[in-house]
Amino acid sequence: MKANRGIFPAVFYRSALAKYDFVRNGLRKVAMILQEKMTILSNVKIAPRVFRMVLQGDMVLDMTVPDQFLHIRVPSPDKVLRRPISISEYDRKAKTCVIIYRVEGPGLADVSQMTLGQKLDVMGPLGNGFDLNMPFPKQKALIVGGGIGTPPLVQLARDLVAMGVAVTVLLGFAQKSAVILEAEFAAVASELKIVTDDGSYGRDGNVGVLLDELDVMAFDAVYACGATGMLRAVASHTVNHPNAFISMEARMACGMGACYACVVHVAGDTTGQQALKVCVQGPIFRASEVVI
């Protein structure tokens, strides 16, 4: 397997592209980090600055849980840091996966210009993902998404419904033009509610307004991915919930736990010294486990 050329020595990548196994909070993570030049099947704009890319490659065969991520290499020699992008959905039979990303700077702007047939240098699948095999009842689940944090919840919703779980989905966006993936969630959700900050689509307000109207404890599990403010709202509504999980975002460098650029602090740690790495020990954490 060819080592990546980046900001770290080649020996680091040769050792990092290997099997790792750890147990945290009762969850076991065993994975093989792969590197592949995946083929771009499509790359289309679906909202202002938001693009949907379909990739094909053997790496998809290792995608088994929702909300892992890919570490993609920007096709520009002057940009050495990879970008972490969540996997929105995958199809192992077709060896395809979908990533949805928002252009925030010149790096992803370059990615948005890539076209059919080009190759994208990818490392993954990374992160722990939502573990749907945890031993608790799964009859009703609540999914909460916000903005560009919405895409990785698509595969989660589909997997839960395939298990016979009734899924309620709450989505929040800034305005109507930013709303994405409504049809995908509507196709599987028992109930779908959308809010926008300016009231231009759906309800007026943020996801917290919708959470106030629900008995969160009536759901067997709560899953959330979105901006920090939204995750805090979810955490405050699920203080006593035994199965509330959040997907954290963080800036990353290596994406494999070596650089400590993406740590979050452990809740209840009075020393301020305990931290977890979003890239390998996350991005999924219990809502009560970390400081948001």
Sequence and secondary structure as in RCSB ss.txt:
>XXXX:A:sequence
MKANRGIFPAVFYRSALAKYDFVRNGLRKVAMILQEKMTILSNVKIAPRVFRMVLQGDMVLDMTVPDQFLHIRVP
SPDKVLRRPISISEYDRKAKTCVIIYRVEGPGLADVSQMTLGQKLDVMGPLGNGFDLNMPFPKQKALIVGGGIGT
PPLVQLARDLVAMGVAVTVLLGFAQKSAVILEAEFAAVASELKIVTDDGSYGRDGNVGVLLDELDVMAFDAVYAC
GATGMLRAVASHTVNHPNAFISMEARMACGMGACYACVVHVAGDTTGQQALKVCVQGPIFRASEVVI
>XXXX:A:secstr
     SSS HHHHHHHSSEEEEEETTEEEEEE EEEEEEEEEEEEEETTEEEEEEESGGGGG  SSS EEEE  S
 TT  S EEEEEEEEETTTTEEEEEEE  SHHHHHHHT  TT EEEEEEEES    TTSSS  SEEEEEEEGGGS
TTHHHHHHHHHHTT EEEEEEEESSGGG   HHHHHTT SEEEEEETTSSSSEES HHHHHHTS GGGSSEEEEE
S HHHHHHHHHH TT TTEEEE     SSSSSSS  SEEEBTT TTS  EEETTTT SEEETTTB  
